[in-house]
């Protein structure tokens, strides 16, 4: 078989299933741009995706966690060979960009999608119905009422003040910088992120209600009571701006070798449901960053904590192949999540 024929055959193996188009009222970006023009706003230039721009000035931090497996955080080699255990994978994506300004107020188009990809006979297919939503994100209280009514008649306009927990009073404080365009963009991005999380949690709830077998979620599970208490839901956190370790435990976390995990701990906060969590090293860091190949696992608390943590760790170690290249996060991303992300990228237009 020549190279061209081989590429065609490989592309056929990676065929992504089509799904039904979003509802007619969905605010895709072309519709949003048309609505802006019809409302008298200039919307010619579109900004770069907000997701590729630095958004948070929040410094990295350490946060203490309560040991759940033993009296203190320790290191444990995961016993036994890796074993396939996950039935399905869940991921969500988002896209957002400023598409116009109204009197200095940025109007952000946001699109989110989430899906579960179920594994059957070593192939992934879509389980249930993917969640897709698109809208315009803007602070209602700061927009001209006529403009807001015109836009609202054509598409969904999400209030970024209400969706981020702010109020119009926050913008009246003399010292507040809330009128600053960058602050308004940051609020819009937060609102888009929450919309994506809502889409993901809706699918988690569906899986808890009628799914079969363990579901691997890209991200934490403590945001949902159903996910935090279901033995079928496992979350994997790939980024570590917050490390759950005190100064004594931090060297243990950063010093994990491939196939080792920390003992389990309880992670909780006032806005989250308590879960059992531990760090697991998927790949040997060698001379790389101490965070290379490091993930944090979240799942429901269990009485047989050691047995449960070891088994879930073996499931995750089994998902290291095939390697999730060329994604830059391949060291901490399992292939099932990468495939889910590729699928979502294809359907979110």
LUMGU-374002 format. One line per 2 residues: their letters; for each residue z, y, x of C-alpha. Coordinates in pm, 1 decimal. Example, Ala and Ser with C-alpha at 12.3 -4.5 7.8 and 13.67 -1.06 7.14 Angstrom:
as> 780.0:-450.0:1230.0  714.0:-106.0:1367.0 .
***
This chain:
xx> 0.0:0.0:0.0  -98.2:338.6:147.6 .
xx> 148.6:628.5:173.6  12.0:810.2:-131.5 .
xx> 39.0:502.7:-351.8  390.4:435.7:-223.6 .
xx> 500.6:787.7:-316.7  356.7:748.9:-664.5 .
xx> 540.8:418.1:-708.5  869.4:568.6:-589.8 .
xx> 828.2:862.7:-825.1  779.2:620.2:-1110.7 .
xx> 1107.6:447.5:-1026.9  1287.0:781.6:-1051.4 .
xx> 1140.6:876.4:-1388.5  1382.4:1085.3:-1588.4 .
xx> 1394.5:1025.2:-1959.9  1293.9:1317.9:-2181.5 .
xx> 1523.2:1439.4:-2454.8  1475.1:1644.8:-2765.0 .
xx> 1427.5:2018.4:-2710.8  1728.1:2246.3:-2767.7 .
xx> 1781.3:2396.8:-3112.0  1530.4:2665.2:-3206.4 .
xx> 1807.6:2924.8:-3192.6  1898.2:2847.5:-2832.0 .
xx> 1884.4:3161.2:-2618.9  1658.7:3041.9:-2337.7 .
xx> 1583.9:3305.8:-2081.5  1237.3:3389.9:-2214.8 .
xx> 1383.7:3449.1:-2561.7  1664.4:3656.8:-2414.1 .
xx> 1420.1:3874.9:-2220.3  1208.5:3923.2:-2532.7 .
xx> 1517.5:4019.5:-2735.0  1613.7:4275.3:-2472.2 .
xx> 1268.6:4432.8:-2477.1  1263.2:4433.8:-2856.8 .
xx> 1597.8:4613.3:-2848.2  1460.4:4886.6:-2625.4 .
xx> 1597.5:4774.2:-2289.2  1398.6:4741.1:-1969.4 .
xx> 1432.7:4382.9:-1848.0  1167.4:4343.5:-1585.2 .
xx> 1362.5:4236.6:-1277.6  1584.8:3930.8:-1277.0 .
xx> 1864.9:3895.4:-1028.0  1938.6:3594.4:-811.3 .
xx> 2144.9:3310.1:-954.8  2511.6:3410.2:-960.5 .
xx> 2612.7:3059.0:-855.7  2471.3:3111.9:-504.6 .
xx> 2667.6:3433.5:-451.3  3029.8:3446.0:-329.6 .
xx> 3245.8:3517.2:-633.2  3610.1:3465.0:-549.8 .
xx> 3837.2:3660.9:-319.5  4123.1:3423.9:-397.3 .
xx> 4256.1:3295.2:-63.6  4290.0:2923.5:8.3 .
xx> 4641.3:2799.5:-55.3  4877.2:2506.3:-37.4 .
xx> 5058.5:2396.0:-351.8  5347.6:2154.9:-364.1 .
xx> 5303.3:1835.8:-565.1  5568.3:1588.6:-680.3 .
xx> 5545.6:1238.8:-527.1  5468.8:976.4:-789.9 .
xx> 5426.7:670.5:-568.4  5739.5:650.7:-359.0 .
xx> 5975.7:932.2:-265.3  5739.7:1128.3:-38.4 .
xx> 5369.7:1165.4:34.8  5244.9:898.9:275.7 .
xx> 4924.9:732.4:394.2  4798.6:395.5:275.9 .
xx> 4490.9:196.2:376.2  4299.5:91.7:65.2 .
xx> 4322.4:-289.8:59.8  4032.9:-516.1:-31.3 .
xx> 3658.0:-465.2:-27.3  3489.9:-188.1:-229.6 .
xx> 3395.8:-305.8:-577.2  3172.2:-151.7:-845.1 .
xx> 3383.7:-44.5:-1140.6  3240.8:269.2:-1301.3 .
xx> 3030.8:226.8:-1612.6  2905.2:586.0:-1636.1 .
xx> 2901.2:928.5:-1469.9  2950.0:1276.5:-1618.3 .
xx> 2844.8:1607.8:-1468.2  2766.6:1959.2:-1587.0 .
xx> 2556.5:2241.6:-1444.4  2522.0:2611.5:-1511.7 .
xx> 2277.0:2891.6:-1440.4  2344.5:3260.9:-1481.9 .
xx> 2179.8:3582.9:-1376.3  2180.6:3950.6:-1463.1 .
xx> 1864.3:4022.7:-1660.1  1922.2:4385.8:-1763.6 .
xx> 2165.2:4678.0:-1759.1  2260.7:4883.1:-2065.0 .
xx> 2413.9:5212.2:-1954.8  2542.2:5046.8:-1638.9 .
xx> 2672.9:4742.4:-1826.5  2523.1:4417.4:-1688.9 .
xx> 2378.8:4173.6:-1940.8  2396.6:3819.4:-1808.3 .
xx> 2190.9:3526.6:-1929.9  2387.4:3202.1:-1901.6 .
xx> 2274.5:2844.6:-1953.6  2491.4:2533.2:-1934.9 .
xx> 2426.3:2163.4:-1971.2  2632.3:1845.5:-1943.0 .
xx> 2543.6:1479.4:-1977.0  2675.0:1127.8:-1931.7 .
xx> 2454.2:881.3:-1749.5  2546.9:519.8:-1818.3 .
xx> 2469.4:239.7:-1574.1  2304.5:-72.4:-1710.6 .
xx> 2146.0:-335.9:-1486.3  2179.5:-98.4:-1188.9 .
xx> 1980.7:174.5:-1364.0  2109.8:495.6:-1520.5 .
xx> 2016.6:616.5:-1867.1  2155.0:890.9:-2090.4 .
xx> 2451.3:801.7:-2309.4  2495.3:998.8:-2629.0 .
xx> 2347.2:1346.1:-2662.8  2353.4:1592.3:-2372.9 .
xx> 2528.2:1922.6:-2435.7  2295.1:2222.5:-2388.0 .
xx> 2377.4:2586.1:-2462.0  2219.7:2918.1:-2366.7 .
xx> 2333.2:3269.6:-2454.5  2362.8:3628.5:-2344.0 .
xx> 2702.7:3724.7:-2198.9  2825.5:4084.2:-2226.5 .
xx> 3138.6:4289.3:-2311.3  3098.5:4372.6:-2680.4 .
xx> 3340.7:4665.9:-2674.6  3145.5:4844.2:-2401.8 .
xx> 2799.8:4810.3:-2556.9  2641.0:5051.9:-2797.6 .
xx> 2698.7:4914.5:-3148.9  2333.6:4947.9:-3247.6 .
xx> 2219.2:4763.2:-2936.2  2477.8:4488.9:-2988.4 .
xx> 2366.1:4441.6:-3348.4  2001.4:4427.6:-3242.7 .
xx> 2069.5:4165.9:-2977.2  2301.4:3967.0:-3202.9 .
xx> 2030.6:3941.3:-3467.3  1804.6:3764.3:-3218.7 .
xx> 2034.3:3546.5:-3010.3  2394.4:3453.9:-2938.6 .
xx> 2581.7:3724.5:-2747.1  2910.2:3591.9:-2606.2 .
xx> 3184.8:3851.4:-2568.3  3297.2:3830.6:-2205.8 .
xx> 3619.0:4015.9:-2285.4  3730.7:3763.9:-2545.6 .
xx> 3604.5:3458.8:-2355.4  3791.0:3549.4:-2036.3 .
xx> 4115.8:3640.6:-2207.0  4073.7:4015.0:-2163.3 .
xx> 4086.1:4283.8:-2427.2  3931.4:4624.0:-2473.2 .
xx> 4268.4:4779.3:-2379.1  4225.9:4641.8:-2026.3 .
xx> 3934.3:4878.4:-1982.2  4132.6:5187.2:-2084.7 .
xx> 4385.5:5171.1:-1803.4  4327.1:5460.4:-1559.4 .
xx> 4374.8:5233.1:-1256.9  4157.3:4951.6:-1388.3 .
xx> 3828.1:4886.3:-1212.1  3702.2:4691.6:-1511.1 .
xx> 3404.2:4923.4:-1569.4  3273.7:4833.4:-1224.2 .
xx> 2946.0:4638.7:-1265.4  3060.9:4370.9:-1021.4 .
xx> 3380.2:4316.3:-1219.8  3177.8:4285.2:-1538.1 .
xx> 2947.5:4034.2:-1369.8  3250.2:3836.1:-1250.5 .
xx> 3385.0:3823.1:-1607.1  3046.3:3703.9:-1731.0 .
xx> 3034.2:3430.3:-1469.2  3383.0:3316.1:-1569.4 .
xx> 3267.7:3298.6:-1930.4  2965.6:3088.1:-1831.8 .
xx> 3190.0:2857.3:-1629.9  3417.0:2809.4:-1929.8 .
xx> 3117.0:2731.4:-2147.4  3014.5:2461.8:-1900.6 .
xx> 3366.8:2318.9:-1892.8  3371.1:2314.6:-2274.1 .
xx> 3045.1:2117.6:-2278.3  3185.6:1867.6:-2029.3 .
xx> 3511.8:1824.9:-2220.2  3322.0:1763.9:-2543.1 .
xx> 3143.7:1469.6:-2379.5  3467.8:1340.2:-2230.9 .
xx> 3618.9:1339.1:-2580.2  3319.3:1145.5:-2713.0 .
xx> 3351.5:886.2:-2436.0  3725.2:846.2:-2497.7 .
xx> 3649.3:788.4:-2866.1  3362.4:540.3:-2836.3 .
xx> 3261.9:480.6:-2474.7  3306.0:148.3:-2300.4 .
xx> 3445.9:113.9:-1951.8  3548.6:364.2:-1682.0 .
xx> 3377.0:704.8:-1670.8  3362.1:903.1:-1346.4 .
xx> 3381.9:1279.4:-1407.7  3271.1:1534.4:-1151.3 .
xx> 3582.0:1751.4:-1147.1  3937.1:1729.5:-1269.7 .
xx> 4067.5:1560.7:-1581.9  4382.2:1765.0:-1644.4 .
xx> 4206.5:2019.4:-1867.6  4190.1:1776.4:-2158.3 .
xx> 4477.7:1586.4:-2317.4  4241.2:1298.9:-2399.8 .
xx> 4106.2:1276.4:-2045.7  4448.5:1317.5:-1886.7 .
xx> 4591.5:1022.7:-2078.9  4293.5:784.1:-2092.5 .
xx> 4279.3:495.7:-1848.8  3898.0:506.0:-1880.1 .
xx> 3857.9:855.0:-1728.9  3863.5:924.8:-1355.0 .
xx> 3799.9:1269.9:-1209.3  3691.6:1350.4:-854.7 .
xx> 3743.7:1697.0:-703.5  3514.0:1770.8:-408.7 .
xx> 3629.6:2120.8:-311.5  3972.5:2201.3:-175.7 .
xx> 4044.3:2572.5:-201.2  4384.2:2457.3:-322.2 .
xx> 4535.3:2168.3:-125.9  4821.4:1985.2:-295.1 .
xx> 5044.5:1931.4:4.3  5338.0:2105.6:164.8 .
xx> 5346.6:2185.0:534.1  5490.6:1841.1:616.2 .
xx> 5228.5:1647.3:415.8  4925.7:1856.9:512.4 .
xx> 4866.6:1682.9:849.8  4871.8:1348.9:668.6 .
xx> 4607.5:1464.5:419.4  4381.6:1614.6:685.0 .
xx> 4431.9:1318.8:916.9  4319.3:1050.4:671.8 .
xx> 4067.0:804.1:814.9  3778.3:650.7:624.4 .
xx> 3909.6:408.8:361.2  4258.9:557.4:361.8 .
xx> 4434.8:742.3:81.3  4753.7:933.2:35.6 .
xx> 5017.5:794.0:-193.9  4989.1:925.2:-547.6 .
xx> 5150.7:1244.3:-669.6  5187.0:1427.4:-999.0 .
xx> 4973.0:1738.0:-1037.7  5059.0:1971.3:-1324.3 .
xx> 5056.9:2337.1:-1421.0  5146.4:2539.2:-1733.6 .
xx> 4780.4:2537.1:-1849.5  4703.0:2178.2:-1751.6 .
xx> 4811.5:1832.9:-1856.5  4999.3:1625.7:-1596.1 .
xx> 4792.2:1361.7:-1416.9  4828.8:1120.0:-1130.0 .
xx> 4640.1:1230.7:-819.3  4578.4:1133.1:-458.6 .
xx> 4347.6:1216.9:-167.4  4090.9:963.9:-48.8 .
xx> 3869.3:972.7:260.2  3522.6:846.3:172.4 .
xx> 3364.7:895.8:516.9  3494.2:927.0:870.7 .
xx> 3504.1:1294.2:975.2  3483.5:1228.6:1352.8 .
xx> 3448.8:1575.0:1507.5  3354.3:1740.4:1177.5 .
xx> 3572.7:1950.4:948.9  3897.3:1780.6:842.1 .
xx> 3773.2:1821.4:483.6  3457.8:1618.6:550.9 .
xx> 3442.5:1316.1:319.3  3772.7:1410.9:155.2 .
xx> 3807.7:1396.6:-223.1  4101.1:1429.5:-458.2 .
xx> 4120.5:1181.0:-742.7  4276.1:1248.4:-1084.1 .
xx> 4350.7:990.5:-1350.1  4608.7:911.3:-1614.7 .
xx> 4955.1:823.8:-1489.8  5020.7:451.0:-1478.7 .
xx> 5323.8:228.8:-1441.2  5147.2:8.8:-1185.4 .
xx> 5070.1:315.2:-975.7  4988.2:143.7:-643.7 .
xx> 4765.5:-120.8:-799.2  4585.9:139.9:-1010.2 .
xx> 4531.4:387.3:-724.4  4404.3:111.3:-493.4 .
xx> 4161.2:-21.0:-755.0  4016.2:321.7:-842.1 .
xx> 3983.3:397.6:-469.8  3786.7:74.1:-421.3 .
xx> 3557.4:178.8:-707.9  3492.3:513.0:-537.9 .
xx> 3433.2:359.0:-196.3  3171.6:131.8:-355.8 .
xx> 2980.3:439.6:-481.5  2908.6:572.5:-131.3 .
xx> 2572.2:396.9:-133.9  2304.2:493.1:-187.2 .
xx> 2383.9:813.3:1.4  2346.0:1129.2:-206.8 .
xx> 2106.7:1293.8:37.5  1952.8:1548.5:70.1 .
xx> 2237.4:1722.0:-115.8  2450.1:1920.2:128.6 .
xx> 2762.8:1775.6:-35.3  2654.4:1417.8:31.4 .
xx> 2976.9:1337.2:217.0  3183.9:1382.9:-101.0 .
xx> 2925.3:1326.5:-376.7  2862.5:980.2:-515.2 .
xx> 2501.8:900.8:-600.5  2568.0:859.9:-973.1 .
xx> 2686.9:1221.5:-995.3  2388.3:1344.2:-794.2 .
xx> 2150.0:1159.9:-1025.1  2323.2:1312.2:-1325.8 .
xx> 2282.8:1657.2:-1172.3  1912.0:1597.0:-1109.2 .
xx> 1868.8:1488.6:-1469.4  2041.8:1802.1:-1597.7 .
xx> 1831.1:2024.0:-1373.0  1520.4:1868.0:-1524.0 .
xx> 1622.7:1922.3:-1886.3  1777.2:2270.4:-1859.6 .
x> 1477.2:2502.4:-1884.3 .
***
